[in-house]
Amino acid sequence: MAEFIIKRVLQAIVVLFVMTLLVFFGVNVIGNPVYIFASSECDQACLTKTIAELGLDLPLWQQYLIFLKNLLQGDLGNSFTHGIPALSLIFERLPATLELAFCALAIALGVGLPLGIWAGLYPDRIISRIIMAFSMIAFSLPVFWIGLILILTFSVQLGWLPAIGRGDTVDVFGVELSVLTLDGLHHLVMPAFTLSLIMMAIVIRLTRAGMREVIFADYIKFARANGIRERRILMTHVMKNLLIPIVTVLGMEFGGVIAFAVVVESIFSWPGVGKMLIDAIGVLDRPLIVAYLIFVVFMFVILNLLVDILYSLLDPRVRLGGSQS
């Protein structure tokens, strides 16, 4: 296990280095933020001074070396618009995005697993066909369209749920959470459900396929022949094998939910890192954009490592060294 983790960490360092190259040079060749920040009355001398203050007068390769040096010290630069470290802005908005993502994951698992198990156990029943049709529709519909329909239905027409904002929050060990307040839950329901639909569809289809494969396995027949109760077979033997592909897929899907919750956060004005990225792109706040993208890459690398370790714990047949019996 130690050798496996060390190898993956070394691979992660290489991936991070390559991504810093792609992200930094990709972002810095787009537009010129000076013309956005400078006022209309700013003359050439003023523009030159602004460029120097932002550190944009240096060659691009030299800017990258400075960025890389600061990155190794945990400094991703200061935001052009806010004038404070970009990383602190990300951490300030991150709890809202994580709360939204974890609630979406909980909804996806809480609804998707039972529906997938039912569809797998009773594939020919009409309810199972409806469940599979729902999973196909949920996977196919655009997220922004679902969000707008929910707003029109439950906010505009019925007036049951608020359309925008995060609602009331409570401080828990220095982190603001809205899930612990009634008003916060009202604000959380629609964006979390919208964000959960794709994951829910994946869970339903994976669970259903896994059920159809596992329930006819020899060890399940052997367990039934030994008089083991059906509920114990389902919870102990079947679920353990079902979780292997689900953990693998949802591990990476969860990273995507955090990274690309931009659409949902924009539709519902949820104050997370996704909405922050949209605002940063609008004013070409390069340090904030680069910091966000580097943070996302780092998050994906860590999630990928955790998924591999958890996968090996769920399935003892996995050989971390690469050999299989």
ChimeraX attribute file (.defattr): number of C-alpha atoms within 10 A of each C-alpha:
attribute: neighborCount
match mode: 1-to-1
recipient: residues
	/A:1	11
	/A:2	8
	/A:3	10
	/A:4	15
	/A:5	15
	/A:6	11
	/A:7	12
	/A:8	17
	/A:9	15
	/A:10	11
	/A:11	12
	/A:12	19
	/A:13	13
	/A:14	12
	/A:15	14
	/A:16	17
	/A:17	12
	/A:18	11
	/A:19	16
	/A:20	21
	/A:21	13
	/A:22	11
	/A:23	16
	/A:24	23
	/A:25	16
	/A:26	11
	/A:27	17
	/A:28	19
	/A:29	9
	/A:30	10
	/A:31	11
	/A:32	15
	/A:33	18
	/A:34	18
	/A:35	15
	/A:36	13
	/A:37	16
	/A:38	14
	/A:39	11
	/A:40	8
	/A:41	7
	/A:42	13
	/A:43	11
	/A:44	9
	/A:45	9
	/A:46	13
	/A:47	16
	/A:48	14
	/A:49	13
	/A:50	18
	/A:51	18
	/A:52	12
	/A:53	10
	/A:54	14
	/A:55	12
	/A:56	17
	/A:57	14
	/A:58	12
	/A:59	9
	/A:60	14
	/A:61	12
	/A:62	12
	/A:63	17
	/A:64	17
	/A:65	11
	/A:66	13
	/A:67	19
	/A:68	18
	/A:69	13
	/A:70	13
	/A:71	15
	/A:72	9
	/A:73	9
	/A:74	10
	/A:75	16
	/A:76	23
	/A:77	20
	/A:78	20
	/A:79	21
	/A:80	20
	/A:81	14
	/A:82	11
	/A:83	9
	/A:84	13
	/A:85	17
	/A:86	24
	/A:87	19
	/A:88	14
	/A:89	18
	/A:90	19
	/A:91	12
	/A:92	15
	/A:93	18
	/A:94	19
	/A:95	18
	/A:96	22
	/A:97	22
	/A:98	15
	/A:99	19
	/A:100	29
	/A:101	23
	/A:102	16
	/A:103	20
	/A:104	27
	/A:105	24
	/A:106	17
	/A:107	20
	/A:108	24
	/A:109	22
	/A:110	13
	/A:111	17
	/A:112	27
	/A:113	25
	/A:114	15
	/A:115	24
	/A:116	29
	/A:117	26
	/A:118	19
	/A:119	26
	/A:120	23
	/A:121	15
	/A:122	15
	/A:123	17
	/A:124	10
	/A:125	11
	/A:126	10
	/A:127	14
	/A:128	20
	/A:129	14
	/A:130	12
	/A:131	20
	/A:132	19
	/A:133	13
	/A:134	16
	/A:135	23
	/A:136	16
	/A:137	14
	/A:138	20
	/A:139	16
	/A:140	12
	/A:141	12
	/A:142	12
	/A:143	19
	/A:144	16
	/A:145	12
	/A:146	19
	/A:147	22
	/A:148	15
	/A:149	12
	/A:150	19
	/A:151	23
	/A:152	14
	/A:153	14
	/A:154	15
	/A:155	16
	/A:156	14
	/A:157	10
	/A:158	10
	/A:159	12
	/A:160	12
	/A:161	19
	/A:162	20
	/A:163	24
	/A:164	19
	/A:165	15
	/A:166	24
	/A:167	18
	/A:168	17
	/A:169	17
	/A:170	14
	/A:171	10
	/A:172	9
	/A:173	6
	/A:174	7
	/A:175	13
	/A:176	17
	/A:177	18
	/A:178	23
	/A:179	22
	/A:180	14
	/A:181	14
	/A:182	13
	/A:183	16
	/A:184	19
	/A:185	18
	/A:186	18
	/A:187	23
	/A:188	26
	/A:189	17
	/A:190	24
	/A:191	27
	/A:192	24
	/A:193	21
	/A:194	20
	/A:195	28
	/A:196	28
	/A:197	26
	/A:198	23
	/A:199	24
	/A:200	29
	/A:201	28
	/A:202	25
	/A:203	30
	/A:204	29
	/A:205	23
	/A:206	21
	/A:207	27
	/A:208	26
	/A:209	16
	/A:210	22
	/A:211	22
	/A:212	16
	/A:213	14
	/A:214	18
	/A:215	17
	/A:216	10
	/A:217	11
	/A:218	10
	/A:219	13
	/A:220	18
	/A:221	12
	/A:222	11
	/A:223	15
	/A:224	13
	/A:225	9
	/A:226	9
	/A:227	8
	/A:228	12
	/A:229	10
	/A:230	12
	/A:231	10
	/A:232	12
	/A:233	17
	/A:234	16
	/A:235	10
	/A:236	11
	/A:237	16
	/A:238	20
	/A:239	18
	/A:240	12
	/A:241	17
	/A:242	21
	/A:243	20
	/A:244	18
	/A:245	15
	/A:246	20
	/A:247	18
	/A:248	16
	/A:249	16
	/A:250	21
	/A:251	19
	/A:252	16
	/A:253	18
	/A:254	20
	/A:255	20
	/A:256	15
	/A:257	23
	/A:258	23
	/A:259	20
	/A:260	15
	/A:261	22
	/A:262	20
	/A:263	17
	/A:264	24
	/A:265	25
	/A:266	18
	/A:267	19
	/A:268	22
	/A:269	17
	/A:270	27
	/A:271	19
	/A:272	25
	/A:273	26
	/A:274	26
	/A:275	22
	/A:276	22
	/A:277	20
	/A:278	16
	/A:279	15
	/A:280	19
	/A:281	14
	/A:282	11
	/A:283	16
	/A:284	24
	/A:285	24
	/A:286	24
	/A:287	23
	/A:288	28
	/A:289	23
	/A:290	23
	/A:291	26
	/A:292	23
	/A:293	19
	/A:294	20
	/A:295	17
	/A:296	17
	/A:297	20
	/A:298	17
	/A:299	17
	/A:300	21
	/A:301	21
	/A:302	15
	/A:303	17
	/A:304	18
	/A:305	18
	/A:306	15
	/A:307	19
	/A:308	19
	/A:309	15
	/A:310	15
	/A:311	18
	/A:312	16
	/A:313	12
	/A:314	15
	/A:315	13
	/A:316	9
	/A:317	11
	/A:318	15
	/A:319	13
	/A:320	16
	/A:321	10
	/A:322	7
	/A:323	8
	/A:324	8
	/A:325	5
